[in-house]
């Protein structure tokens, strides 16, 4: 490879890193917009700390857990040491054909924090900040990189007879966060007033424009999330991934629009926003293996699924203020399974490998997150008291308000 081509590939990876970083602003805006005004500072505080937690924990522990080296190929877990340093005998020019060691780290680090961001939305408006931060450090620093090693680090999911396939993380990123979100929301219980003896009461978000901006920022960043996962600037593959990503998001919007209108007889913007995200989560596992038609099918089904998932979780009284479980867990499962059903890799053997991967990752992530949350619940407690929840987390945990000059009906 020429120096010019190496520079182009490395530059594209850095641009993709910037795009993925912008997604954290998208998550912050979406979660703040879909929750109540009295908890806005709390949401923004968590989403500000999460990238910091991700970068630091991934630098000191996570990166070497996720990519421990060839000695651990096919294994369950490996670790090549604390800190961030080049392997012995390597330098930035011979680390990889497409990018430097530091580019590899910073791109992967942007993914790491996403899992905790997903959890943030599902436990919003009633979880104590301290236990959430502690959970995020453990989950991002240990659980996420261990699962990532199973596939992307050369672990056992990557060495099966028919390797499990997850191009950019429908399971490795989104479902990892979704399983933890499910455990957290269940153990916390619903927000006060959400489920009453007379039925479910909707608790609308306070700023739909902010939520909409958040989704567009996420869609924008997803071009780096998926496009950067090509790991080179190969024109054909990167452009294909851009198209499949865009098509799936668009089809997700229409899937959610149709399903929610048929279900509720109204045009629900929040369902369409989550439909876009579900389409994007769905295509992430196979963005490089699908054509336009397959991408549209994946996105459309994902958009439909998110509507019925939101209804289902409300029916079983699992309160998820922003629909994170429906988008990232259900969408991630669907997108991962779709690799075995549609596109270039579709086959019975691939579908079985996808199911095995979904099951193993789900069991590990749900079990680990349940253990962490349950331990915290029984020791320091994870839920704020009733008075704090009614008054809002902003004034009680942060001694400030996002909108101090405006009265709140809450």
N, C-alpha and C positions, 0 to 999 in steps of 0.2 A: 504494500500500500504506500502511495506517495504521501509526502508530508502535507501536501495540499488537501488530499482526500481525508487524511486523519484529522486535520484542522476543521474541515467542514463537518465531519461526523461529530467531533467533540463539541463544536459550537452548537449544533442542533440539539445535542443532549442537554447543554446548559440552557438553551432557550426553552426546551421542554420542562426543565426543572423550574424555571421562572413561572411557567404556565401552571404547573401543579401547585406551586406555592400560592398563587392567586386563589386557588380553590379554597384555601383556609378562610379567606375573606368572604367567599361565597357561602361556606358553611355558617360562618358567624352571622351574616346577614339573613340567611334563610331561617336559622333557628331563632334569632331575635324577633324576626317579623312574625313568625307563627306562634309565638308565646305572648304572654301579657306584659304590658308596659312596666309593671312593678318588678319584673325579673330581668329586665333588659341588661342592666350592668352585669348581673351574674352570668348571663349567657355570654356576653362579650368578654368577660374576664376569663372564663373557661376556654373560650376559643382563641384567646390571646396566649394563654399559658401552654396550650396543647402543642403548637409548633415548637415552642421552646423545650418542652418535655421530650418531644420526638427527636429533635436534633441532638440534645445532650445525651439521652439514654442510648440512642442509636450510635453515637460516636464512641462512647465509652464501653458499651457492651453489645448492643444489638447487631451492629454490622458484622462483627466477628462471630456472632451466633448464627446469623443468617447465611453467611458465606465463609464457612470455616476452612474451606480448601479441599483438595482432592482426597486426602486421607479419610474423609468422612463420607465419601460418595456412597449413596445407597443407604445411608444410616438414618437414625431417628433424630440424632442431635450431635452437634460438634461445637467446639469453641477454640478459636485460635489466639485468644489472649485479650487482655483489656487494652483499651485505647485505640487510637487510629494511627496506624503507621504502615508503610509499605512492607509487603513481604520481603524477607531477606533475598537479596540478589535481584530485586526488581526496581525499576524506576518508572516514572510516569510515561516514558516513551515506549516501554515494552510490556506494560501491564495488560493492555488489551489492544486489539487491532482498531477499535473504533473510538476509544475514549480513554482518558487518564484515570488513575486510581481515585483522585479526588472528585472527578466528575461522577464516577460510579457511586461513590459514597453520597454525595449531595443529592443526586437524583433519587436514590433509594431512600434516603432519609425523609424526603418530602412525602413519600408513600407511608412511612411508618406512623406518622402522627394521625393519619386519616382514620385509623381504626378507633382511636379514642374520641375523635370528633363525632363519629357516628353514635357512640354511646352517649355523648353529651346531650344530643337532642332528645333521646328516649327517656332520660332521667331528669329532664328539665323541670324546673319550678318547684321541686320538693326535695332535692338531694343536698346534703351538706357539702360545702366546697372542699374542706380538708380531705375527707374520705375519697371524694372524686379524684382529687389530685394524686393521692396515694395509689388508688386503683390504676390511674392512667400510667403512672411511672412503671408499675409492675407489668401491666398488660402490654404496653408499647415496648418496654425494655426487654421482656422475656417471652411472653406468649406469641406476639406477632412474629418476631424473628425466628422462633423455633418452627412455627408453621411455614413460614416463608422458605426456610431451609429445606423442608420436605420436598418442595418442587423446584424453586429457583436456585437453591443452593446445592442441588444435586442429590437430594435425599431420596428416601424410598419411593415417594410418589412419582419421581422422575425416572426411576429405574424399573418400574413394573414392565411386564411383557408388552402391554399397551400403555405407554406412559400417560398419566393424568395430564390434562392440558388446561392451562389457565394463562392466557397470553399476558394480560395486564392486571388481573386480580379480581375477577368477579367473586371468587372464593377466597383467595389468599389475602385480599384487602377488605372487600366489602362484606362478605359473609363473616369474616373474623370479627369485624366490628358489630355486625348484626346479631350474632349469637350472644355477645357480651351485652348488647343493648336489651335483648330479650330477658336475660338473667337479671339485669339490673332493674328493669321496669317491673318484673314480677315480684322481686323481693322488696322493692320500695312500696309497691301498692299504688293505686290511682291517686290523682290529685283530689283534694277535698271538693265535693260537689259534682264530680264528674259522673259518677254512677249513683243514681238515686232510686228509691223504692218505686218511683213511677217511670223509670227508664233512664237512658243515657242522655246527659245534658252536654251539648257542644260547648266548648270553651274556645271561642275564636281568638286568633292571633290579633295583635294590636296594630300591625303595620304590613299590610299586603304589598304595598310598593317595595318595601325593603326585602320581603321574601322573594318577590319577582326578580329584583336585582340580583339576589343571591343565587337563584337558579341560573340566570344568564351568565354570571361569573363562573359557576360550576361547569356549565356547558362549554364555555370558552376555555377553561382550564383543562377540560377533558381531552381536547386535541393534543395537549402535551402529555397527559396521563397515558393515553393510548398510543399517540404518535411517537412519544419518546420511548415507549416500550419496544419499538422496533430495534432500538439500541444502535442504529446507524441512521444516516440521512439518505438511505436508499430511496430514490425518487418513486419507484413503482410501489413499494410496500407502504411507505409513509403516506403517499397520496391515497392509496386504497383504504388505509386505516382511517384517514380523515373523513373519507366519504361514508364508510360503514358506520362510523361514530355519529356523524351528522344525521344520517338516515334513521338510525335506531332511535335517537332522541326525538326526532320529528314524528316518527311513527308512534312512539310512546305517548306523545301529547294527544294524538287522535285516539289511541286505544283508551286512555283514561277519559277523554272527552265523551266518547260514545258510551262507555260502561257507566260513568257517573250520571250521565243524562238519563239513561234508561233506568238506573237505580233510583235516582233522587228527583228526576224531572226538573233539573235546574243546571245551569252552566257554572260549575264549581271551579274557580281558578286554582284553588289549592290542590285539587285532584289532578288538574292538568299539569301543574308544576311538578308534582311528585311523579306523574306519568312520564314526563321528560326524563327525570332522574332515573326512574326504573328502566326505561329504554337504554339509557347510557350505561347503567350498571350491568344490564343484560348483555350488551354487545362486548363488554370489556374482556370476557373470557376468550372470545373467538374473533376479535375484530380483524385479524389478519387472515382468517380462514373463510370469511363469508363474502358473498356478493351483495349487490344492492337488494335483491329480492329477499334473501335470507335475513339481511339486516332489518328490513322493514317488518318481516314476520316476528323476529325476536323482539323488536321494539314495541310493536303493536300488542303482542301477548303480554309483555312486561307491563305496559300501561294498563291493560285490563286487570292483570293480577294485583296491581297495587291498590286498585279500588276495592276489590273483594277482600284483600288482606286487611285493609284498614277497618272494614266492616266486621271481619272475623275477630280481630283483636279487641275491638270494642265489645263484641258479643261475649267474649270470655273475660272481659274486664281487665285487660292489660292496657294500661293507659300510656300511649306514646304521643306526646304533644305535637311532634312534627312528622310523624309517619316514618321514622328512620328504620324501624324494623321491617315494615312493609316494603320500603324501597330497597334497602341494602341486603337484608337477609333473604326475603322472598325473591327479589330481583336477582340477587347473586346466585341463588340456587338454580333459578330458571336459566340464567345465562350460561352457567357452567354445564348444566345438562344439555343445553341446546347445541353445544359443540359436538356431542355424540349423535345428534339428530339431524343437524343441518350443516351445510358447507363441506369443505374439502375433507374433513376428518370423519364425517358421519359414518358410523358403523355400529353394529351391536357390541363389538369388543370395546370401542371407544366409549359408548354410552355406559357400559358396566364400569369402566375405569373412572368415568366422571362421577358415577354414583358412589363408588368406593371412596373417592377423594372427598366428596361432599359429606359423607357419613363420618369419616375419620376426623376431618377438620371440625365438623359440628360437635362431635362428642368431646373432643379435646377442649375446644374454645368455650363451649357452654359449661363444661365441668370446671375448667380453670376459673372462669369468670364468676361462676356460682360460688366456688370456694372462697375467692377473694371477697366478694360482696357479702357473703354469709358471715365470714369471720369478722369483717368490719361491722356488720350489723349487730353481732353479739358482743362486740367489745366497745367500740366508740360510738356506735350508732351511725346510720347512714341517712336518716331522714330528719329534716328540721321539725320543730314542734308546731302544733296547730296555729299558735299565734303568729309565729314567724312566717308560716306559709300564707296565712290570710293577709298579713301586712305586706308581704313581699320579701324576697331574698335580697333585693338591692339595699333597702334601708337597714336590714338586720345583719347582713353579712358584710356589707361594704360601706355602710353609713353614708350612702349617697343615692341619688336618683338619676335616671337617665334623662328625665324630663321634669326638672324641679319647678319650672314655671307653669306647669299644667296640672290641673286637678285630675285625679284618676277615679273612675267609678268603682275600682276595686278597693 
